[in-house]
Amino acid sequence: MLAVKSIADTIRERTSIKNGYIDKEISKDLVLSLLEDAVWAPTHGVREPWRFIFVSKERKEDFIEAILQCHEKGKHEIIRNKFINVPAFLVVIINEDPRQKVWEEDFAATSCMLQNLQLLAWEQEIGMVWKTPIHIHDPRFRTAIGVQPGEKIVGVLNIGYFDKETAAKKVRKRTNPAEKMIAF
């Protein structure tokens, strides 16, 4: 009989995987299959405000070069080392709607979709970390990867299979919500 984890167990177990990736390919088709379920997140008016840029192993070096052009040469080696062992990347983009309410709803929907994506990946033993590095705002990086004016990069996901023993050693804690709730 197969043991099935509850949603609560998966939520509590999932953690951001920043390193410890193993050399196993993450394909565009695999990421698309995860996104097919992830996009069922709540989205006001079913606007589905997101779009994606997938960076495979074959294009990783070009992607890293686009990042490096946003940093001073003296830091290139350190920065390259942060990304060189990541099997794949997913850049997540939304339109920057000038109406604050719509912008906030679209950002919230995209955040929900990203959480879905991370949970679905975790279920398949794929790790992710959602990053918002400074270069996502740099016009050189945005142009290099094809981000258009009027679009916002919500984040870059580092994606890969990972060393489970390293991940299991992470200590995770959360504050009890009772400490943060009052009654009105």
N, C-alpha and C positions, 0 to 999 in steps of 0.2 A: 504494500500500500504506500502511495506517495504521500509524504508530509507536505502540507500546504501552509505557507506562512499567511498570517493575517495581514491586512493592510497596515494595521498599527505596528506590527513587528517590523515590516519593511521600512516604514517611516522612521522608526527608532534605530534600526540597524544601519541604514544608508548614511554614508559619510562622504565628505568631499575627498577625492583622491587627487592629491597634488603631485605625487611622485610615486615611484615604485611600479611604474607601468612595465609590462612584459612585452617582448617583441612579437606581437601577434596583431595582424592587420585588422583594422576596423574599416569595413567597406561602406561606401555610400548607400548601397542597398540595405545594409543592416541599420544604419541611422534612419533611413527613410521608413523602414518597417517600425521602428520605435516611434517616429514622429506621427505615423498614421494613427496611433492610439493617443499620443500625447496631446494632439491638437483638439481633443475632445474636452479641453479645459473650458471653464466658463468664459464666455466672451460676449460682452454687451452688444446686442444687436447682431450677433454672429458676424462681427466684422473681421475676425481672424486677422489681426493687424500685423502678423509676423511674416518674415521671409528669412531664408537661410542661405549661407554660403558654406559649403562643405569643403574642407581641406584634407585631402588624402595624403598618404605616405609619399606618393609621387610628387605632390606639389608642396610638401612641407618646407623644403629648402627655400622656395620662392616666397612662401608665407613668412618665414623667419626673416628673410632679407627685407621684406616690407616692414617688419617690426623694427629691425635694426636701423633703417634709415631715419627713424624717429628718435634715435638716441645717440649720444656722443660716442665716438669711436672707442674711447677708453673703457666703455662698459659693454662693448659688443660680446666679448667672450662670456661674461657672466650672464648676459641676457640670452645668448644662444644656448647656453647650458640649461636654462630653465625650460626650453622648448624642444630641444633636440630628441629627447626620449619619449615625447608624447606621440602616440600613434596617429591621432587624427584630431582635427579641430572643427568646431561648428560655430560660425559667427551668426548671431541672432540679431535681426534688424527689425525696427518698426518705423512707420511713418511718424514724423513729428507733427501731429495735428496742432494747429494754433489754438484750438479751443481747449482750455485747461481740463475741463471735465472729460472730454473725449480722450485727451492725451493720458490722463490718469487711468481711465478705464482700460485703454489699450495696453499701457505698461503693466497694469495689474493682471490683465488676461495673459499677457506674455509671460509674466512671472509664474502664474499658475501652470501654464503650459510647460515651462522649463522645469518646474518641480515634478510634474507628471513624467517628463522625459527622463529626469534623473532617477526616479523611482522605477520606471520601466527598465532602464538600463541596469540598475542594481539587481533587479530580479533575474537578469541574464548574466550576472557577475561581470558587468562592465562598469568601470568607475568613471566619474566625471567630476570636474570642478568648474564652477561658474566664475569666470574672472572678468573684472572690469578695469584692466590696466590703462594707464594714462595714454598709451598710443591709440586707443580707440577714438580719441578726440582729435588726433593729428590729421590734418588734411592729406599729408603724404601717404599715410597708411590707408585712409579711407579711399583715396583715389586708386591706390595700387590694387585694392581688392574689389573695387567696383561699387562702393557705397555712394549713393546719389545725394545731392543736396536735398534737404528736407527729410532725411532719414537719420535715425538714431541707432547706434549699435548698443543693444541692451547688454550684451556680453559676449565673451568668447568662451566656449566650453572646450576644455581639454578632455579628450575621450580615449579610453583604452582599457584593455584587460589589465589586471594588476595582481601584485603579490598579496594574497589574502592574509598571510601571517603578519605582514607590516600593517595592513589596515586594521586587523583585529586588535593590535596593541594601542590604537588610539583611544584616549580617554575622552568620553563625551558626557557632558552634563547639561542640564537645563534647569532653569529656575521654575519652581512649582507655580503654575498660573494663579493659584490662590493668593500668592504674595503680590500679584500684580493686578488683582481685581478688586473693585469696590462696588457697592450697590448704590444705585441712584434713588 
